[in-house]
């Protein structure tokens, strides 16, 4: 079953049409990442799916509930961690969590138990009774996410959750996200850190000028972009020359004794290449595969409204 489904979502602000018919399918217990430049419509999409604003057109359901028709049920099933922390700096970490427990009507004893569980889970026990204003950026983000989890949501929207964090704190958040997904939670992630999407996401959609212009796994998206190749390394010049005669459209480097063969990274095509060399008794000392990264994908697919209109 899908945790999130959207069909033809549209939203305008005045004359500015931000979303122009967005379709989404997000499977339960996965990380789905929505990539896009500033202004592409990522945050607007999250706001619609989390019932913060209404769409001008289209339909959507989250955790099996219609976003427009049953927003209360959607809110009961989700958690949202936005770009800006919801932590109250005047309260301690424990007090922030207890406040959220009260808002979820967990009761005094239940709220206390849930707060203690989350303080332990997010490694905040030692700082639990310190004012949140003294927390580092990474600690504040952990507390923010812990507050989102007080109500045990089925779906969590993480809108650029690691912006401004140092690399160590970012990786700590990644570890937490993986743990949540392993427990069955669905994560809808928006981020400008392409490494983050590559590291975490089961599927990625690229949003540009209000439209989804590509969707797939990270590897599938990378294979769409030219520039992938297999680099074959040879021990002797005669082996390099033999390979160059057999393989067309390859670039040779005589000094490095290497041959660069265009490739989409497909396992079948790689096997066919090696079989061909083996059939001709050409010995390859080593090989490495190179595919474009998500930076290349992002740059190739975004930023040109004329290209978007043609897709």
N, C-alpha and C positions, 0 to 999 in steps of 0.2 A: 504493500500500500504506500501511497505517496503521503508524506507529511505536509507538503505544500503543493498546491496546483493553482496556476493562474492562466487565464485566457484573455488575450486582447486588452490588457490593462492600459488605460489612457489617463493622463493627468496633465492639466495645463494650469499655468499661473498667468492670468491675463492672456496676452497674445503669445506667450512662450509655452509651446507644447513640449513638456518635459518627457513624458512617456507616450510612445506612439504605437501601442499595440504589443505589449510584452507578454510572452508565453513562458511559463516555467513549470517544471516538474521536479520535485525534490523528494527522493526516497527517504523513508524513515531510517533513523540510525546512521545517517551519513553526514558528511560535511559538504555543503554546496557553497561555492564561492562565486560572488558576483563582482567582476572586475570592471572598472571604467574610470575615465579621467574625471576630474572635478567637473560637476555640472552634467554628467552623463545621465543621471537619474537614479543612482544607487540608493541614496538616502530616501528619496521619494518612494521608491519601491518598498523599502523596509517600513516606512511610515504607513503605507497602504495595507501591507500584509499584517502589520501589528495593530491595526485599527486606529492609528493616530490621526489619519486623514482618510477621506473617502476618494475613491477613484471616480473619474468623470465617465468612464466606460469600461466594459469588460467585467470579468468575474474572478473571484479567488476564494479558495478555501484553505484553512490551516488546521491541522490536526482533525480533519474531518468536519470542520464547522465553517459555514459560509461567513466570510469576513463582513459583508454588508448586512446579511440577514440575521446573524447571531453573534454580534461582536463580543458580548459578555462571555460566551463560551470560548471564543478565541482567546480572550484576555486571560481566562482561567488556565489555559493550556500552554501559554507562552511566557518567556522571559525576554527582556530587552536590555542589552548593554550598549548604550549609545557612544557617540564619539567623545562626549564629555561626561565625566564621572558624576554619578548621582549621590556620592558619599557626602554626608553632612560633616563638615570639618569640626563643628563644635561638639560633636559626640565621639565617644570611643568606638572602636571597631565592634565590640560586643553590643553596645547600645544601638548602633546602626542596624545590626542584624536583628536585634529584638524588636526594633521599630517595624522592620519588614515583616517579622513574624506576627505582630499585632495586626498589621494591615491585611495579612492573609488569614486572620482569625484562627490562629493555631492554638490559642489558649496559653496561659502563663507557663505551665509545665512543658507543654509541647513546643512552645516557642523557645524556651530555654534549652531544651534538648537539641532542637534544630540548630540553634546558634552555636552551641558547643561542637556539634558535628562539623559544621562548616568552618569554624575556626581551626579545627584540627586538619580538615581536608586541605585547606588553603595555607597551611603553615603560618597562621596568624595568632597562635596561642600566646606567645610571649608578648605580643603587641596588643592583645585584646583590650586591655584597660587603659591604653594610651589614646590621647586625642588623635583623631584621624588627620588633623592638620600636621602632625609630626611624621606621617607615613611618607615613604619614598614613592616615586611614581609607580613602580612595580607593585608595591604593597597596596596602594590605592586601587590599582586595576584589579588585583586579586580580591580585595574586599568588595569592589563594585560587582564583580562576577558572582561572588558568594551571595551577595544580596539578591541578585537575580535568581539564584537557585533556591532561595528559601521556600518558595512555593512548589518545588519539584516540577518544573515545567517539562513538557514533552518536546517543545521546540524552543530554541534560543536564537535570537537575532543578535549577532555581534557586529556592530557597525564600526569598522576600523578600530578594533579593540586594543591594538598595540601601538597606535600612533604615539610617538614621543618616547617610547620605552627604549632602554639600552638593549643590546643584543642578548645579554643574559636574561633579563626580565622577559623579553619577547619569547625566548625559548621555554621559559618556565610556563608562560601562558599557553604555548603550543602543547606542552605536556599535559596541562590541565584539560585542554580541549579534547585531546585524544582520549583521556580518561572518561570524559563525559560521553563521548560517542560510543566508547566500549560499553558503557552502561545502558545504551539504548536511546540516548538523547539525540535529536536532530539539530545540527548547527547550520544556520544560514549566515554566512560570513561575507562581509564586504571589506575590502582592503585595497590599499594602494601599494602594499609590499608584495610584489609578484612572487618573491621567494616564499612568502607565507602561504599563498594559495597553492604553490607547487608542493610545499611540504605537507599541507593539511587536507586539501580538498579532494574528495572522491570525484566530483565533477565541477567544471568551471564554465561559467557563461560570461561572455564579454559584451558589455552594454556600451553602445556608442550612439550619441545623439538620439537617445530615447528608444533605441531598438536593440534587440539581441542580434549581434552580427556573427557570433560563433558560439558553439557549446560542445563540450566533450570532456574527456579526461585530459590531464596535462599533456600526456604523451600524444594523444590524438591531435590536440591543438598544435603542438610543436611540429608534427609531421605535415601539417598543412602549409608550413612556411618553407620556401626554398632555402637551401644552404646546408642541408644535412649531407653528411658524407661518411664514407668508411676510409680510414687511413691505413693502408697496408705498408708494412715495413719489411724490407728484404735484407738478407745477410750478404748477398753478392749482387754485383751489377748485372750479371747475365740473367739472374732471376727477375730483376726489375724489368729488364728489356723484354723478356718473354711475357711477363704479365701485361706490359704496355701494349704488346702486339695483339693480345687476346681480348683485352678490355677496351672498348671504345669510349670516347668522351671522358677519359680519365686524365688527370693532371699529374705529371711526373716531376720528381725532384731528384735529379741525379746525385747531387751532393749528399742528400739525406737518405738516399736509397729508398725512397717512399713513393707511393702512388695514391693519389686522392681520387676516390671513386664516388660520384654523386649517389646519394641513397636517401630514401624516405624513412630509414630506420626500421623497416618491416623485417621481421625475422625470416620470412620466406625468401625475400630478395637477397638477404645476407647469405642464407644457406645456398641459394642458387649461384651466387658469386663464388663462394668457397668451393662448391662442387665443380664449377667450371675450371678453376685453377687446379684443383686436384686431378681432374681428368686429363689435364695437359702437363701433369707432373711438375707444376710450378710450386716451389716451397716458399711459404710465407713465414717469416720469423715471428711477427706479431701483428696484431691489428687492434684498432680502436674505433669506436663509432662516435660520431659527433652529430648532435641534433641542435637546432635553434632552441634557445631558452624562452621562457615566457615573456621576457623583455622584448624579444624579437616578435613574438606573437602579438603582443600589445601594440607595439609601434606599427606593425603591418596592418592591423585591423581597425585601429581607431584614429580619430582626428580628421578624417576626410569625409564630409557629408555627402559628396558626390558618389564616393565608393559605396557608402551605406545605401544610398538610393538605388544603386545598381544591383544590390544583392537580393 
